[in-house]
Amino acid sequence: MDETRYGLDMASWIAAKDEARTILIGYAKQKDTITYSELAQEIHSFHFEPHDFRLFGLIGEISTEESDAGRGMLSAVVVLKGENTPGSGFFELAKKLGYDAKDHDVFWAREVKRVYAAWDK
C-alpha cells in the first residue's frame, strides 16, 4: 500500500512541504510575515485553500521539524490576514512542543524573533 499524508501521495506531500519551507525561510530571512492565503497561493506543487486542514498540517510538520532542529517554530512567520498574528493552531502546537505559550502575544513575539535570528546569516 502506498503511503499518504493527509490524503496526498508522499511525493506530492514532500514537494509541497519543501516548497512551503523554502517560502517561509525566504520570509524569515527578510524578517517579514506571510498570510495563510498568500502562502497557499505561493505553493505551486499542490493546490491548497487558505483554510485547508492539509495546509495547517503541512505548516505544523515544518514547524515541528524546524523547532527540533533548534531554529524555532518557522510557522511564526505565518499570520492571519488582518490580524497579523498566527492562528490558534500555532499556539496549540507550541504547547505540544513543550513551549510556554500561555501569553500568546509574548510567546509569538519571542518566537518570531528567534526564527528571524536563525535565518539571519
Order of alpha helices (4+ residues) and beta strands (2+ residues): beta-beta-alpha-beta-alpha-alpha-beta-alpha-alpha
